[in-house]
Amino acid sequence: MVVGHRSRFSAQTLAVLAELCATSSQWRHGYGIARDTGLKSGTLYPVLIRLADRGLVEACWEEEQPAGRPRRHLYRLTPEGLAAATAALAQARPAGRGPKDARVRGGRRVAARVTP
């Protein structure tokens, strides 16, 4: 029996990887990633934790505590994570589409915003 090819990453994980690839040199906080991907925190943070456990994402605390709110965790791709994300996104998207063309919102794929 032939089994169909299955991606190494879920659609939600691919959405997180696409978002982190778009800003690979910048540290991102979870709220911004959640806002830009449409993922809820109960989905996003387990994805980030799994990616960090695999060494694909690094996390750290904000250096200073801003007035009126607690410090936040910040995330960015490691060099290995950028390579893995680029390969996974190239494999997952149809030819001619960019890494941010498809995102997950509420468990459904939707078109990403287009920036000029």
Secondary structure, DSSP 8 states (H G I E B T S, - for coil): -------SS-HHHHHHHHHHHHTTTS-EEHHHHHHHH---HHHHHHHHHHHHHTTSEEEEE-SS--TTS---EEEEE-HHHHHHHHHHHHHHS-TT--TTSEEEETTEEEE-----
